[in-house]
Amino acid sequence: MKQLHLKYAIVFVCGSAVMFMSMMYGSISHTAKMKSAVIDSTLIRLQVNKNEEPASNIGDNTQTKTENQVSTSSSTSVPTPVTTSLAVNNTRNLTVVTENTQEADQRINIIKSVCNKTDPGVLLNDVQSILKQHQSNRPRFYFSDKYNFMICEIPKCGSTNWKKLLVSMEGETNATDPMKIPGGEAHILGNKRYLWKYFNESDTKSRDFVEKRIKNYTHIMTVREPMERLVSAYIDKMLPTGSGGETYLEISRRIHAQYRETTNSTSEESDELQHASWPEFVRYLLDSNKKIGMDSHWEMFSKMCNPCALSFDYIVKLETISDDVAHLSKKFGFDFTPFFPAAVKKNRNNKWKTQYAEYFENLSSEERKQLYNMYAKQYELFDYPKPEFL
């Protein structure tokens, strides 16, 4: 009997030892699997980091901002590449999600229709083709990485205010009142966001940096009545009382010297008269063999933003700026309206009905027709009616 009890005791002890060893092995195996998972996660993290944006100041800021945006809506701890974050934000097709959908769609559809007629051979959204163009022919894009949009700058169409908006959105100014940001400061800070500043055709990372933004960001451009803009540019850049400074006054003097009607010596001419008159400025514009090139302040909208080669999501008009930026504010969750005061519209309409209209009364009927024909495509693309002076 004692021998039997001893046998059972030995079996019990051995069985317990086996169970204990099995439990220990399972625990070790589970720990090893956990460590393996951590290692795998680390490898994924390292792999993702290899695919981040180019190592530039703007690129570094861009990566931090876009990752933060994704982390608020994702439970994973693995960093998300920029390409994924852009897709998540999905700021394309702006016209579909605004209350102004019908008007916005109409503006875009008119551009498509005109482009099909005037530029039938142009391949739309061929980014590689755009990258190969000379910089002067590329869209004048300024970008926001925080809100994933780009504005195509057109001078005399609120471009300074758009730059004030950009630097405020990106937190690059301490000004509490956006309209008190000096224009010079807005241009200096805004130029840091000029897309082609970061483009190097021979550098792959640089090309990727630019290409991702063109393909994924919302495209916006602002236009205004072409003849109104032309008069505004003349007043601001060709006259001594404008803001053009010595650079534009020199251009004005050259235009005056070349296109004035008299041949009197300029040595006896007062400083007040040594600038281009409005008729002289118009003759310069209409000269097909002019030696003084076109300036961005009176260049064609289609030349500076090329909407026939690159689709835009939203066309803002200075005539409807208050309504347009209100819709953009809802889209981006940032108040655009302080940067485009409603009072501007009233003042502009008053100028057009009085001061601006008077300029065309001083031109011959033929000059008015030729000037309109020069900008006719802009009227057609952006659905502006022919001016009353015609």
Sequence and secondary structure as in RCSB ss.txt:
>XXXX:A:sequence
MKQLHLKYAIVFVCGSAVMFMSMMYGSISHTAKMKSAVIDSTLIRLQVNKNEEPASNIGDNTQTKTENQVSTSSS
TSVPTPVTTSLAVNNTRNLTVVTENTQEADQRINIIKSVCNKTDPGVLLNDVQSILKQHQSNRPRFYFSDKYNFM
ICEIPKCGSTNWKKLLVSMEGETNATDPMKIPGGEAHILGNKRYLWKYFNESDTKSRDFVEKRIKNYTHIMTVRE
PMERLVSAYIDKMLPTGSGGETYLEISRRIHAQYRETTNSTSEESDELQHASWPEFVRYLLDSNKKIGMDSHWEM
FSKMCNPCALSFDYIVKLETISDDVAHLSKKFGFDFTPFFPAAVKKNRNNKWKTQYAEYFENLSSEERKQLYNMY
AKQYELFDYPKPEFL
>XXXX:A:secstr
 HHHHHHHHHHHHHHHHHHHHHHHHHHHHHHHHHHHHHHHHHHHHHHHHHTS  SSHHHHHHHHHHHHHHHTT  
  S   HHHHHHHH    HHHHSTTHHHHHHHHHHHHHHHHHH TT  TT HHHHHHS GGGS  EEEETTTTEE
EE  TTSSHHHHHHHHHHHTT    SSGGGS HHHHHHHHGGGBGGGG  TT HHHHHHHHHHHHHSEEEEEE  
HHHHHHHHHHHHTSTTSS HHHHHHHHHHHHHHH S    GGGS GGGSS  HHHHHHHHH TT SS   TTTS 
HHHHH TTTS  SEEEEGGGHHHHHHHHHHHHTS  GGGS THHHHHHHHHIIIIIHHHHHTS HHHHHHHHHHT
HHHHHHTT    TT 
